[in-house]
Amino acid sequence: MKTKRHEATDLRLSDATREHEVQREIDSFLRAINSYPDRFAREPYLSFQQHLSSIVTASHPPGTDK
């Protein structure tokens, strides 16, 4: 059985993990915004969503959630 102290620590770790995840998403989005014009010039049929997806995939390969 967990004590209230352990539960509070678990919540803080969970909050920190979520905050890190959100920051990674923001960073990926900003990289995509900055790099999309150049990529669109080379690939005019590429949507922003496709470009963003490629940025996220390159930045966060499967199995690297930490």
FENJO-V264088 format. One record per helix or strand of 3 or more residues. SS is the DSSP state (~ for helix, > for strand). FROM is the first residue (numbers start at 1). LEN is the number of residues. Records with the same first field share a line. If there is no record, write none. Layout:
SS=FROM-LEN + FROM-LEN
This chain:
~=4-39 + 48-12
